[in-house]
Amino acid sequence: MWAGSAVGGIFFPLLASSLLDKLGYQWTLRLWAVMFLAVGAVAMLGAKPRIPFHIIRRQGRTYNLRGYFKQFKFVRRPLYLANVRTHRYKELNM
């Protein structure tokens, strides 16, 4: 895993630089997206699911949307809203 990070850190910028020179910005991004899709698909073959499949099938539905949004309760807190507002004004130079 760590060797792949080092190789990617050296290989990807060199590849991106040569693609930008030869093909331009738009085609570089398109090829980059296809390349990461292929690499990600291969990586997903070895990924282990966090929740076993037999538990999901027994529940009857595969996705609990209400349970998913329960983790975002912090969005309604005033401190979070003040933090977001402050950072948005900084970005807009206000």
C-alpha positions as a LaTeX table, in Angstrom:
\begin{tabular}{lrrr}
\hline
Residue & $x$ (\AA) & $y$ (\AA) & $z$ (\AA) \\
\hline
Met1 & 0.00 & 0.00 & 0.00 \\
Trp2 & 2.72 & 2.49 & 0.90 \\
Ala3 & 4.81 & 1.62 & $-2.14$ \\
Gly4 & 1.81 & 2.35 & $-4.32$ \\
Ser5 & 1.51 & 5.79 & $-2.76$ \\
Ala6 & 5.13 & 6.60 & $-3.54$ \\
Val7 & 4.89 & 5.32 & $-7.09$ \\
Gly8 & 1.66 & 7.23 & $-7.65$ \\
Gly9 & 3.17 & 10.40 & $-6.21$ \\
Ile10 & 5.97 & 10.23 & $-8.75$ \\
Phe11 & 4.12 & 8.72 & $-11.71$ \\
Phe12 & 0.87 & 10.72 & $-11.76$ \\
Pro13 & 2.36 & 14.24 & $-11.94$ \\
Leu14 & 4.72 & 13.20 & $-14.74$ \\
Leu15 & 1.87 & 11.60 & $-16.65$ \\
Ala16 & $-0.39$ & 14.62 & $-16.11$ \\
Ser17 & 2.30 & 16.99 & $-17.31$ \\
Ser18 & 2.90 & 15.06 & $-20.52$ \\
Leu19 & $-0.82$ & 14.66 & $-21.18$ \\
Leu20 & $-1.41$ & 18.38 & $-20.69$ \\
Asp21 & 1.31 & 19.20 & $-23.20$ \\
Lys22 & 0.10 & 16.69 & $-25.79$ \\
Leu23 & $-3.70$ & 16.67 & $-25.46$ \\
Gly24 & $-4.77$ & 19.80 & $-23.60$ \\
Tyr25 & $-6.70$ & 20.35 & $-20.42$ \\
Gln26 & $-10.10$ & 18.87 & $-21.33$ \\
Trp27 & $-8.80$ & 15.59 & $-22.75$ \\
Thr28 & $-6.35$ & 15.23 & $-19.89$ \\
Leu29 & $-9.22$ & 15.41 & $-17.41$ \\
Arg30 & $-11.27$ & 12.93 & $-19.42$ \\
Leu31 & $-8.43$ & 10.42 & $-19.60$ \\
Trp32 & $-7.65$ & 11.01 & $-15.92$ \\
Ala33 & $-11.26$ & 10.21 & $-15.01$ \\
Val34 & $-11.26$ & 7.01 & $-17.07$ \\
Met35 & $-7.92$ & 5.98 & $-15.58$ \\
Phe36 & $-9.13$ & 6.49 & $-12.01$ \\
Leu37 & $-12.38$ & 4.67 & $-12.80$ \\
Ala38 & $-10.39$ & 1.66 & $-14.03$ \\
Val39 & $-7.96$ & 1.72 & $-11.10$ \\
Gly40 & $-10.82$ & 2.18 & $-8.62$ \\
Ala41 & $-12.79$ & $-0.70$ & $-10.16$ \\
Val42 & $-9.80$ & $-3.00$ & $-9.77$ \\
Ala43 & $-9.28$ & $-1.82$ & $-6.20$ \\
Met44 & $-12.94$ & $-2.48$ & $-5.35$ \\
Leu45 & $-12.51$ & $-6.13$ & $-6.28$ \\
Gly46 & $-10.37$ & $-6.56$ & $-3.20$ \\
Ala47 & $-12.45$ & $-4.37$ & $-0.89$ \\
Lys48 & $-14.23$ & $-5.98$ & 2.03 \\
Pro49 & $-17.74$ & $-4.71$ & 2.84 \\
Arg50 & $-18.15$ & $-3.04$ & 6.22 \\
Ile51 & $-21.58$ & $-4.63$ & 6.76 \\
Pro52 & $-22.03$ & $-8.28$ & 5.73 \\
Phe53 & $-24.43$ & $-8.82$ & 2.84 \\
His54 & $-26.63$ & $-11.31$ & 4.69 \\
Ile55 & $-27.53$ & $-8.66$ & 7.32 \\
Ile56 & $-28.61$ & $-6.19$ & 4.65 \\
Arg57 & $-30.79$ & $-8.74$ & 2.86 \\
Arg58 & $-32.67$ & $-9.72$ & 6.04 \\
Gln59 & $-33.79$ & $-6.17$ & 6.78 \\
Gly60 & $-35.97$ & $-5.99$ & 3.69 \\
Arg61 & $-34.66$ & $-2.73$ & 2.30 \\
Thr62 & $-31.12$ & $-2.07$ & 1.33 \\
Tyr63 & $-30.82$ & 1.62 & 2.21 \\
Asn64 & $-32.12$ & 3.48 & 5.25 \\
Leu65 & $-32.20$ & 7.14 & 4.21 \\
Arg66 & $-33.54$ & 8.44 & 7.53 \\
Gly67 & $-30.78$ & 6.70 & 9.45 \\
Tyr68 & $-28.20$ & 8.14 & 7.09 \\
Phe69 & $-29.25$ & 11.74 & 7.67 \\
Lys70 & $-29.26$ & 11.34 & 11.48 \\
Gln71 & $-25.50$ & 11.77 & 11.44 \\
Phe72 & $-25.86$ & 15.34 & 10.13 \\
Lys73 & $-27.60$ & 16.79 & 13.22 \\
Phe74 & $-24.64$ & 19.12 & 13.77 \\
Val75 & $-25.73$ & 21.17 & 10.74 \\
Arg76 & $-28.56$ & 22.74 & 12.77 \\
Arg77 & $-26.28$ & 23.95 & 15.58 \\
Pro78 & $-25.61$ & 27.71 & 15.76 \\
Leu79 & $-21.86$ & 27.29 & 16.20 \\
Tyr80 & $-21.62$ & 25.28 & 12.99 \\
Leu81 & $-23.73$ & 27.82 & 11.10 \\
Ala82 & $-21.59$ & 30.71 & 12.38 \\
Asn83 & $-18.44$ & 28.87 & 11.33 \\
Val84 & $-19.77$ & 28.21 & 7.82 \\
Arg85 & $-20.94$ & 31.81 & 7.45 \\
Thr86 & $-17.55$ & 33.16 & 8.60 \\
His87 & $-15.64$ & 31.01 & 6.14 \\
Arg88 & $-17.98$ & 31.90 & 3.26 \\
Tyr89 & $-17.48$ & 35.60 & 3.92 \\
Lys90 & $-13.72$ & 35.09 & 4.01 \\
Glu91 & $-13.85$ & 33.40 & 0.62 \\
Leu92 & $-15.85$ & 36.28 & $-0.82$ \\
Asn93 & $-13.55$ & 38.86 & 0.79 \\
Met94 & $-16.38$ & 40.50 & 2.71 \\
\hline
\end{tabular}
